[in-house]
Amino acid sequence: MRPVHRLATVAFAASMAFASMAASAHAILIDSSPKANGSVAAGHVPLALKYNSKIDQARSKLVLSGGPGQQDVTLRIAADAGKPSELDSEADLKPGSYVIHWQALALDGHITRGDLPFTVGAAAP
């Protein structure tokens, strides 16, 4: 292989590796409870947001908006070394429409944000 072609091949491979690392550097929400646009029964509701990479749980943030006459509430995130790619919390919720505004800090330093809307129906009998 000629030196120019070899250099071009190495440069291309390096750029592809960098692009792959950059694409996987952000924490992407892959599952949640409650589900986006889903519904849960009123009462004590566990909240779990699962990501495609490990999360700095101490520096991430969950803010709950909505509910009847409620102001935004910053939720406490449970530190759980056994679930390094999750942000878990809980809340006592009344019927209404809610949104969890999340901010996840991946261990590589990239921050992603999003919203998780859901509704709370009447309590189960």
Protein Blocks (a to p, Z undefined) as FASTA:
>chain_A
ZZklmmmmmmmmmmmmmmmmmmmmpccdfbdcddehiacdedjdddddddfbdcdfklgc
cddeejehiacddddddddfklmmbccddddddedddddddddddfkopacddddddddd
dddZZ
